[in-house]
Amino acid sequence: MSTISVHQDQTSVRTLPAGVEPAQFDRFLALVAEALPTERILTSEADLRQFRDPYAFETWTEFTASAAVLPTSTEEVQAVVRAANEHRIPLFTHGQGRNNGYGGPAPRVTGSVVISLREMNRILEINDELAYAVVEPGVKWFDLHEALEAGGHPLFASITDLGWGSVIGNSMDNGITYGPNSQDFGAPCGMEVVLADGSLLRTGMGAMEDNPTWHLYKRGLGPALDPLFIQSNFGIVTRMGYWLTPKPEVVHPFFVTAEKEEALGPLMETLRRLRLDGTVQGIPSFRNTLLLASVITRRSEWSDSDAPLDDATIDRIAQETGIGRWSGRGGLWGDRVVVEHNYAKVKAAFEQIPGVTVTGEPIPFDQIGSREHYYERILGGVPSMDIHNVVGWYGGSENGGHLSFSPVIALTSENAVESNRFLRDLVEREAGLDYQVAMFSVSARVMVNVVMMIFDASDEAQTRRAHDAVKLMVREAGKRGMGEYRAHLDFMDLASDQFAFGDHAYRRFVEKIKDAVDPNGILAPGRHGIWPEAMRPDRSQA
Amino acid sequence: MSTISVHQDQTSVRTLPAGVEPAQFDRFLALVAEALPTERILTSEADLRQFRDPYAFETWTEFTASAAVLPTSTEEVQAVVRAANEHRIPLFTHGQGRNNGYGGPAPRVTGSVVISLREMNRILEINDELAYAVVEPGVKWFDLHEALEAGGHPLFASITDLGWGSVIGNSMDNGITYGPNSQDFGAPCGMEVVLADGSLLRTGMGAMEDNPTWHLYKRGLGPALDPLFIQSNFGIVTRMGYWLTPKPEVVHPFFVTAEKEEALGPLMETLRRLRLDGTVQGIPSFRNTLLLASVITRRSEWSDSDAPLDDATIDRIAQETGIGRWSGRGGLWGDRVVVEHNYAKVKAAFEQIPGVTVTGEPIPFDQIGSREHYYERILGGVPSMDIHNVVGWYGGSENGGHLSFSPVIALTSENAVESNRFLRDLVEREAGLDYQVAMFSVSARVMVNVVMMIFDASDEAQTRRAHDAVKLMVREAGKRGMGEYRAHLDFMDLASDQFAFGDHAYRRFVEKIKDAVDPNGILAPGRHGIWPEAMRPDRSQA
């Protein structure tokens, strides 16, 4: 993978994948052009810019595409995959490619052809009786919400923070949503998948023709394959069921504010108990002062120093903004009497911790869309872009960038405090950046600590320092038994290296599957550290 | 697979697997004997009888083993697998092998060596803080409950009807349990697996050494493999996490009795609504008159006729036993005030249906173990063997046998009524047996209809008729888009044949995985229709 051939033609300078000859690439494009109109085959540098890591500099040549195609149907995806399989062209797929902290829509392998599914955006079904939708990969949270509202459906979706993302794309990376069925990735069910030879697979009960339980039952006869297509490169999901929830009587958001840093341990203990006994559902989360401050203020309002903000300054921000040192939020859904009982439990439990206040009120479901706070709307399935502002802490909204480092932590006081100390120390010491973290309780037993490495994306040195610091964090966290739930393109291999039990038994097993189901290695090579045989890196140093 | 060589030595007549020479088999046994004491290597006909399909006749030669081994540690399992891989001996594994309706502990391929994990029965961990246990495959529901009680743990397990089964074994086949985290197979998390070459794999976060979230987080970095080892033959699970639930204030069983057959549709509509809005958790279930009558009476008490009982007789049984035509049951767990609110909803909703009565009362959790009704105890995690009596309808407790046919049905009135009519007709017409069914709402959106084909297992003709009828049902159900959640050894292939979308794309995909991860095809060949290349049947007629 060290040689990259650059191919110049009339319209563009192309970065072809290593080992691919220009003529071979042209034959591939010619085959694609038989299936897709030319305006949905992009090869110019200008057109391809939108498919780069949004925070990469012009001169960074990694993770750039040779072309992008925008199919609008499963048949077109199949045609592209067949052409790539015939001509040995590496592909990389996204739904909307909006998760910028992990590389956005950019491909892992330089010179890959990006299959952008942004225009494959039909909602194929909304079933009121059985409470599910079937979507294509280009369907955004905004689209799904609009369709539910426009059709007057008595249902809402569990959604994520930013409405511009893809329902399928988020699910394909174990992304977080907040609704009642978000816990343990509960909403996706039943997939249609284009395999490496261009053929179609349906998972679960969908493997039987006309079986109405395809999107209703999480298993099938034989092993369930849905999870195998998540965070992998064994197929391209072109259709998926997504479970919805009947609109409840009320939604009850709750907001937890802790004045003191040392509340973290007791907060996590309390949260776990409320999760395990079923009082709190969905995915509640906690953020530290500087992450939430980043949504509503700019760093320059608080300090002129480049050094990471000290505790005295953070305390000042915590007090003046009212954010506190830790800010938690979650939701309760259901009948008013049940929700009020559970809210009283939540409030009493958290307020036993010194300096902690819990607020919130029950909201009749039909009023949720007109609430001022975006988080309250999100709990009711109403998407927004409000928190996108978070990235502007250093660089302002024009130049804000971020990387995410996201280890999974056991939900205990001890683990929370120790991992937080360790992560903060690394961010401040190695990257020289402020420590900004959001902790998501994706199940009753763990939290995912998303460390948002926010930087000024116009400052190349700072951007590189953020990359380097995260790489160090991946290694250091790995030594302490902390694994990432998801990794940026730039350290997918490194993150995967940390899962070394049994001489990397897990990776050797999934790479056996990779070679069996994609023998030419064309589907997203390298995604989450899974490489096809011909491109497998020398890991003797890992 | 048509030739079976029978090898006679001093102690036994062995049915060796097709293509395996006696000397080859002896070399395998000699290698196993280096790792296991001889008393845990069984080869005599008498010793092997316990590993047959419990309802097979002596003269039926299919599904019989050549030997059985009883390892007590993962290392011993590895040694057996390595020996089998070296000498190309097919294996078949069970935990306790107690699900008699699907073949019990018997192997799919005649002459296989059974790995019985019954004596690998340690509970490796019970974690009070994070509410999970880690068990070996021989751990029974009885064992887990006893350990929780003996240790004074504040937790209980979601369990199944019969306490003699294995926690892992049940999970490996998508078996049903009833507790709060049973829905959508929520309890298992994190596995250790012996692969076909004898090496060890740890799934999820366990793929990282010393990662404390192995049994806490349902995914990992890269594709999640737990579901891939369920209903497959890609590895032998020797360790698994199982999530537990903190003991709630009260358990509130509810019992639904419907006088009339035609209540079925409205019952299922009501159940779905109560499931989708979160009122009812766990796995509620409904049984018809004759299935429940079979637990407490014998057929001879009601009729002398061999013909399937007619509706007049069923009505009489329904009334005299008090069972009704449909009997539903479920549980609510939590704070008394919430549970009482939800129970009132359940009662009001079901009792809107003519002829339906709902009963039940809240039980403080510490009193659940002393309740008379086994189902109430089961809701509190206290196992029993009470319903094993169900199989004696025709043959009495000595000679009772059963086969299960278990399609997954969308949870709507129309699907429930139509599938019930269709299944009853086939059972009565083709098998000449009474129609006995239990319907389990394993998610809010489906039920699994377990048709219990109960027969007199001392009557060979009736037993064969039951097998033949189920085979017909598998085919006919398949034509109507109804797929089984699990199949008996005798029709695993037939059940798998029904999943034919894309020229059997699903099976071709999983068989590619099979060949990649078990190239010698030694692990449970044929399990759920997945065959290794060398043994793959001619499916041109399928």
Chai-1 contact restraints between the chains, C-beta under 6 A:
chainA,res_idxA,chainB,res_idxB,connection_type,confidence,min_distance_angstrom,max_distance_angstrom,comment,restraint_id
A,E129,B,T412,contact,1.0,0.0,6.0,A-B,restraint_1
A,L130,B,R445,contact,1.0,0.0,6.0,A-B,restraint_2
A,A131,B,L276,contact,1.0,0.0,6.0,A-B,restraint_3
A,N174,B,R219,contact,1.0,0.0,6.0,A-B,restraint_4
A,D184,B,K218,contact,1.0,0.0,6.0,A-B,restraint_5
A,L200,B,G502,contact,1.0,0.0,6.0,A-B,restraint_6
A,L201,B,A505,contact,1.0,0.0,6.0,A-B,restraint_7
A,L201,B,F509,contact,1.0,0.0,6.0,A-B,restraint_8
A,R202,B,F501,contact,1.0,0.0,6.0,A-B,restraint_9
A,M205,B,G483,contact,1.0,0.0,6.0,A-B,restraint_10
A,A207,B,F499,contact,1.0,0.0,6.0,A-B,restraint_11
A,A207,B,F501,contact,1.0,0.0,6.0,A-B,restraint_12
A,A207,B,Y506,contact,1.0,0.0,6.0,A-B,restraint_13
A,M208,B,G483,contact,1.0,0.0,6.0,A-B,restraint_14
A,M208,B,Q498,contact,1.0,0.0,6.0,A-B,restraint_15
A,M208,B,F499,contact,1.0,0.0,6.0,A-B,restraint_16
A,E209,B,F501,contact,1.0,0.0,6.0,A-B,restraint_17
A,D210,B,G481,contact,1.0,0.0,6.0,A-B,restraint_18
A,N211,B,G481,contact,1.0,0.0,6.0,A-B,restraint_19
A,N211,B,G483,contact,1.0,0.0,6.0,A-B,restraint_20
A,P212,B,A410,contact,1.0,0.0,6.0,A-B,restraint_21
A,T213,B,V408,contact,1.0,0.0,6.0,A-B,restraint_22
A,T213,B,A410,contact,1.0,0.0,6.0,A-B,restraint_23
A,T213,B,V446,contact,1.0,0.0,6.0,A-B,restraint_24
A,L216,B,A410,contact,1.0,0.0,6.0,A-B,restraint_25
A,L216,B,R445,contact,1.0,0.0,6.0,A-B,restraint_26
A,L216,B,V446,contact,1.0,0.0,6.0,A-B,restraint_27
A,Y217,B,V408,contact,1.0,0.0,6.0,A-B,restraint_28
A,Y217,B,V446,contact,1.0,0.0,6.0,A-B,restraint_29
A,K218,B,D184,contact,1.0,0.0,6.0,A-B,restraint_30
A,R219,B,N174,contact,1.0,0.0,6.0,A-B,restraint_31
A,L221,B,G483,contact,1.0,0.0,6.0,A-B,restraint_32
A,L221,B,E484,contact,1.0,0.0,6.0,A-B,restraint_33
A,L221,B,A495,contact,1.0,0.0,6.0,A-B,restraint_34
A,G222,B,Q231,contact,1.0,0.0,6.0,A-B,restraint_35
A,G222,B,V510,contact,1.0,0.0,6.0,A-B,restraint_36
A,G222,B,H528,contact,1.0,0.0,6.0,A-B,restraint_37
A,P223,B,L228,contact,1.0,0.0,6.0,A-B,restraint_38
A,P223,B,I230,contact,1.0,0.0,6.0,A-B,restraint_39
A,P223,B,Q231,contact,1.0,0.0,6.0,A-B,restraint_40
A,P223,B,S232,contact,1.0,0.0,6.0,A-B,restraint_41
A,A224,B,P227,contact,1.0,0.0,6.0,A-B,restraint_42
A,P227,B,A224,contact,1.0,0.0,6.0,A-B,restraint_43
A,P227,B,P227,contact,1.0,0.0,6.0,A-B,restraint_44
A,L228,B,P223,contact,1.0,0.0,6.0,A-B,restraint_45
A,I230,B,P223,contact,1.0,0.0,6.0,A-B,restraint_46
A,Q231,B,G222,contact,1.0,0.0,6.0,A-B,restraint_47
A,Q231,B,P223,contact,1.0,0.0,6.0,A-B,restraint_48
A,S232,B,P223,contact,1.0,0.0,6.0,A-B,restraint_49
A,P246,B,L276,contact,1.0,0.0,6.0,A-B,restraint_50
A,P246,B,D277,contact,1.0,0.0,6.0,A-B,restraint_51
A,L276,B,A131,contact,1.0,0.0,6.0,A-B,restraint_52
A,L276,B,P246,contact,1.0,0.0,6.0,A-B,restraint_53
A,D277,B,P246,contact,1.0,0.0,6.0,A-B,restraint_54
A,V337,B,H341,contact,1.0,0.0,6.0,A-B,restraint_55
A,V338,B,V338,contact,1.0,0.0,6.0,A-B,restraint_56
A,V338,B,H341,contact,1.0,0.0,6.0,A-B,restraint_57
A,H341,B,V337,contact,1.0,0.0,6.0,A-B,restraint_58
A,H341,B,V338,contact,1.0,0.0,6.0,A-B,restraint_59
A,V408,B,T213,contact,1.0,0.0,6.0,A-B,restraint_60
A,V408,B,Y217,contact,1.0,0.0,6.0,A-B,restraint_61
A,A410,B,P212,contact,1.0,0.0,6.0,A-B,restraint_62
A,A410,B,T213,contact,1.0,0.0,6.0,A-B,restraint_63
A,A410,B,L216,contact,1.0,0.0,6.0,A-B,restraint_64
A,T412,B,E129,contact,1.0,0.0,6.0,A-B,restraint_65
A,R445,B,L130,contact,1.0,0.0,6.0,A-B,restraint_66
A,R445,B,L216,contact,1.0,0.0,6.0,A-B,restraint_67
A,V446,B,T213,contact,1.0,0.0,6.0,A-B,restraint_68
A,V446,B,L216,contact,1.0,0.0,6.0,A-B,restraint_69
A,V446,B,Y217,contact,1.0,0.0,6.0,A-B,restraint_70
A,G481,B,D210,contact,1.0,0.0,6.0,A-B,restraint_71
A,G481,B,N211,contact,1.0,0.0,6.0,A-B,restraint_72
A,G483,B,M205,contact,1.0,0.0,6.0,A-B,restraint_73
A,G483,B,M208,contact,1.0,0.0,6.0,A-B,restraint_74
A,G483,B,N211,contact,1.0,0.0,6.0,A-B,restraint_75
A,G483,B,L221,contact,1.0,0.0,6.0,A-B,restraint_76
A,E484,B,L221,contact,1.0,0.0,6.0,A-B,restraint_77
A,A495,B,L221,contact,1.0,0.0,6.0,A-B,restraint_78
A,Q498,B,M208,contact,1.0,0.0,6.0,A-B,restraint_79
A,F499,B,A207,contact,1.0,0.0,6.0,A-B,restraint_80
A,F499,B,M208,contact,1.0,0.0,6.0,A-B,restraint_81
A,F501,B,R202,contact,1.0,0.0,6.0,A-B,restraint_82
A,F501,B,A207,contact,1.0,0.0,6.0,A-B,restraint_83
A,F501,B,E209,contact,1.0,0.0,6.0,A-B,restraint_84
A,G502,B,L200,contact,1.0,0.0,6.0,A-B,restraint_85
A,A505,B,L201,contact,1.0,0.0,6.0,A-B,restraint_86
A,Y506,B,A207,contact,1.0,0.0,6.0,A-B,restraint_87
A,F509,B,L201,contact,1.0,0.0,6.0,A-B,restraint_88
A,V510,B,G222,contact,1.0,0.0,6.0,A-B,restraint_89
A,K512,B,A516,contact,1.0,0.0,6.0,A-B,restraint_90
A,K512,B,V517,contact,1.0,0.0,6.0,A-B,restraint_91
A,I513,B,I513,contact,1.0,0.0,6.0,A-B,restraint_92
A,A516,B,K512,contact,1.0,0.0,6.0,A-B,restraint_93
A,A516,B,A516,contact,1.0,0.0,6.0,A-B,restraint_94
A,V517,B,K512,contact,1.0,0.0,6.0,A-B,restraint_95
A,H528,B,G222,contact,1.0,0.0,6.0,A-B,restraint_96
